[in-house]
Amino acid sequence: MDQAAAYVFRFGNPNDGKQFAFGGFVQYLLDELNMPTPETYSGVRVSRGLAEPVDIEFTPASSGCFGGTVRVF
């Protein structure tokens, strides 16, 4: 199932540079081992009112859930 989604996630104090956001069209695809495949999205890191571009990898947990694994590069 494909879903349009926007994600914002924070770690600790909003001013310490650990606030991130990304959005996109999330596709739940499986590889040859039936494991969900990650996709890379353009995102931002927000710190002290400034936005810095980052790449964010998201792997959906399942086809019916917006949860998953996030990695920031």
TORPA-4810 file (N, C-alpha, C, O; in nm, 3 decimals):
<nodes>
NODE_1_0.084_-0.117_0.000_0.000_0.000_0.000_0.089_0.124_0.000_0.184_0.131_0.078_M
NODE_2_0.061_0.220_-0.085_0.136_0.345_-0.092_0.059_0.453_-0.017_-0.063_0.464_-0.029_D
NODE_3_0.133_0.534_0.061_0.070_0.637_0.142_0.152_0.765_0.133_0.275_0.762_0.136_Q
NODE_4_0.083_0.879_0.123_0.150_1.008_0.138_0.165_1.033_0.286_0.069_1.016_0.361_A
NODE_5_0.283_1.073_0.331_0.307_1.089_0.474_0.404_1.204_0.500_0.488_1.236_0.416_A
NODE_6_0.390_1.264_0.615_0.485_1.365_0.664_0.524_1.324_0.805_0.439_1.287_0.886_A
NODE_7_0.652_1.330_0.835_0.703_1.289_0.964_0.783_1.403_1.026_0.860_1.470_0.957_Y
NODE_8_0.765_1.423_1.155_0.847_1.514_1.235_0.887_1.436_1.359_0.801_1.379_1.426_V
NODE_9_1.015_1.434_1.389_1.056_1.364_1.509_1.162_1.445_1.582_1.243_1.513_1.520_F
NODE_10_1.159_1.438_1.716_1.245_1.518_1.801_1.315_1.429_1.903_1.260_1.330_1.951_R
NODE_11_1.437_1.468_1.934_1.514_1.402_2.039_1.561_1.511_2.134_1.639_1.597_2.093_F
NODE_12_1.517_1.508_2.257_1.562_1.605_2.356_1.505_1.744_2.333_1.393_1.758_2.284_G
NODE_13_1.581_1.845_2.369_1.542_1.985_2.359_1.535_2.029_2.213_1.625_1.996_2.135_N
NODE_14_1.429_2.102_2.173_1.419_2.145_2.032_1.535_2.235_1.986_1.558_2.246_1.865_P
NODE_15_1.607_2.297_2.078_1.718_2.385_2.040_1.853_2.314_2.032_1.954_2.378_2.003_N
NODE_16_1.857_2.185_2.057_1.988_2.118_2.057_2.021_2.052_1.923_2.116_1.975_1.915_D
NODE_17_1.943_2.080_1.819_1.974_2.028_1.686_1.928_1.888_1.660_1.975_1.823_1.567_G
NODE_18_1.837_1.839_1.741_1.791_1.701_1.724_1.643_1.697_1.687_1.568_1.615_1.739_K
NODE_19_1.603_1.785_1.598_1.466_1.787_1.547_1.475_1.771_1.395_1.549_1.845_1.329_Q
NODE_20_1.401_1.676_1.340_1.409_1.643_1.198_1.269_1.634_1.138_1.172_1.606_1.208_F
NODE_21_1.260_1.658_1.008_1.131_1.643_0.939_1.156_1.595_0.797_1.256_1.631_0.734_A
NODE_22_1.064_1.512_0.747_1.067_1.473_0.606_0.927_1.430_0.567_0.843_1.401_0.653_F
NODE_23_0.902_1.425_0.441_0.774_1.382_0.390_0.792_1.320_0.254_0.898_1.334_0.192_G
NODE_24_0.692_1.252_0.208_0.701_1.191_0.077_0.595_1.087_0.055_0.503_1.071_0.136_G
NODE_25_0.609_1.019_-0.053_0.518_0.913_-0.090_0.583_0.782_-0.046_0.680_0.737_-0.107_F
NODE_26_0.530_0.722_0.059_0.590_0.602_0.118_0.534_0.478_0.050_0.412_0.458_0.045_V
NODE_27_0.624_0.396_-0.002_0.583_0.272_-0.066_0.632_0.155_0.018_0.748_0.151_0.058_Q
NODE_28_0.544_0.062_0.043_0.581_-0.058_0.117_0.616_-0.165_0.015_0.528_-0.226_-0.045_Y
NODE_29_0.746_-0.186_-0.005_0.795_-0.285_-0.101_0.878_-0.389_-0.028_0.946_-0.357_0.070_L
NODE_30_0.873_-0.512_-0.075_0.949_-0.620_-0.014_1.061_-0.664_-0.107_1.046_-0.665_-0.229_L
NODE_31_1.176_-0.700_-0.048_1.287_-0.752_-0.128_1.269_-0.903_-0.149_1.165_-0.959_-0.115_D
NODE_32_1.370_-0.967_-0.204_1.360_-1.110_-0.236_1.351_-1.198_-0.111_1.315_-1.315_-0.121_E
NODE_33_1.385_-1.143_0.007_1.374_-1.217_0.133_1.247_-1.179_0.210_1.233_-1.213_0.328_L
NODE_34_1.156_-1.109_0.143_1.030_-1.062_0.203_1.052_-0.964_0.319_0.974_-0.960_0.414_N
NODE_35_1.160_-0.885_0.311_1.189_-0.781_0.409_1.153_-0.646_0.348_1.175_-0.626_0.229_M
NODE_36_1.098_-0.552_0.427_1.067_-0.419_0.375_1.193_-0.348_0.326_1.298_-0.357_0.389_P
NODE_37_1.182_-0.278_0.214_1.297_-0.208_0.159_1.296_-0.061_0.202_1.190_0.002_0.206_T
NODE_38_1.414_-0.008_0.235_1.423_0.133_0.273_1.421_0.224_0.151_1.458_0.184_0.041_P
NODE_39_1.376_0.347_0.172_1.384_0.451_0.070_1.448_0.573_0.132_1.438_0.593_0.253_E
NODE_40_1.515_0.655_0.051_1.580_0.776_0.100_1.497_0.897_0.059_1.452_0.909_-0.055_T
NODE_41_1.479_0.987_0.155_1.400_1.109_0.135_1.485_1.231_0.169_1.576_1.224_0.252_Y
NODE_42_1.454_1.341_0.104_1.515_1.468_0.141_1.443_1.519_0.265_1.320_1.523_0.269_S
NODE_43_1.520_1.559_0.364_1.461_1.609_0.487_1.538_1.730_0.537_1.627_1.781_0.469_G
NODE_44_1.502_1.776_0.656_1.571_1.889_0.718_1.600_1.858_0.864_1.525_1.787_0.931_V
NODE_45_1.709_1.914_0.912_1.743_1.916_1.054_1.722_2.058_1.100_1.779_2.151_1.044_R
NODE_46_1.640_2.077_1.203_1.607_2.210_1.252_1.681_2.234_1.382_1.672_2.154_1.476_V
NODE_47_1.755_2.344_1.387_1.830_2.380_1.507_1.833_2.531_1.520_1.881_2.600_1.431_S
NODE_48_1.782_2.581_1.632_1.783_2.723_1.661_1.720_2.806_1.548_1.768_2.914_1.514_R
NODE_49_1.612_2.753_1.491_1.540_2.823_1.387_1.598_2.810_1.248_1.542_2.866_1.153_G
NODE_50_1.708_2.740_1.232_1.769_2.720_1.101_1.745_2.578_1.053_1.747_2.483_1.132_L
NODE_51_1.721_2.563_0.924_1.697_2.431_0.864_1.815_2.392_0.778_1.855_2.466_0.688_A
NODE_52_1.870_2.276_0.805_1.984_2.222_0.729_1.938_2.097_0.656_1.879_2.008_0.718_E
NODE_53_1.962_2.088_0.524_1.917_1.969_0.450_1.993_1.844_0.494_2.114_1.848_0.519_P
NODE_54_1.921_1.734_0.502_1.979_1.603_0.534_1.907_1.497_0.451_1.796_1.519_0.402_V
NODE_55_1.972_1.383_0.435_1.906_1.268_0.374_1.856_1.178_0.486_1.928_1.153_0.583_D
NODE_56_1.733_1.130_0.473_1.672_1.046_0.574_1.626_0.917_0.507_1.551_0.919_0.409_I
NODE_57_1.670_0.805_0.562_1.628_0.674_0.513_1.514_0.623_0.601_1.525_0.623_0.724_E
NODE_58_1.406_0.580_0.539_1.290_0.531_0.612_1.254_0.393_0.561_1.241_0.371_0.440_F
NODE_59_1.238_0.299_0.654_1.193_0.164_0.622_1.059_0.142_0.691_1.055_0.136_0.814_T
NODE_60_0.949_0.130_0.616_0.818_0.109_0.678_0.813_-0.021_0.757_0.875_-0.120_0.719_P
NODE_61_0.738_-0.020_0.867_0.724_-0.139_0.950_0.630_-0.241_0.886_0.654_-0.361_0.894_A
NODE_62_0.525_-0.191_0.822_0.428_-0.280_0.756_0.347_-0.198_0.656_0.360_-0.076_0.650_S
NODE_63_0.264_-0.265_0.580_0.185_-0.195_0.478_0.071_-0.114_0.537_0.023_-0.021_0.472_S
NODE_64_0.026_-0.146_0.656_-0.087_-0.077_0.716_-0.050_0.014_0.831_-0.138_0.056_0.907_G
NODE_65_0.078_0.046_0.847_0.125_0.123_0.962_0.221_0.232_0.915_0.302_0.209_0.825_C
NODE_66_0.213_0.349_0.976_0.306_0.457_0.941_0.435_0.450_1.022_0.523_0.534_1.003_F
NODE_67_0.449_0.353_1.111_0.572_0.339_1.188_0.681_0.275_1.105_0.656_0.221_0.997_G
NODE_68_0.802_0.281_1.155_0.912_0.220_1.085_1.045_0.260_1.144_1.052_0.313_1.255_G
NODE_69_1.151_0.234_1.070_1.287_0.264_1.112_1.337_0.386_1.036_1.321_0.395_0.914_T
NODE_70_1.400_0.479_1.108_1.451_0.603_1.049_1.600_0.611_1.073_1.647_0.586_1.184_V
NODE_71_1.676_0.647_0.968_1.819_0.676_0.979_1.844_0.811_0.914_1.794_0.839_0.805_R
NODE_72_1.921_0.896_0.983_1.954_1.029_0.932_2.099_1.032_0.891_2.186_0.987_0.965_V
NODE_73_2.125_1.086_0.770_2.262_1.096_0.719_2.303_1.241_0.711_2.415_1.272_0.670_F
</nodes>
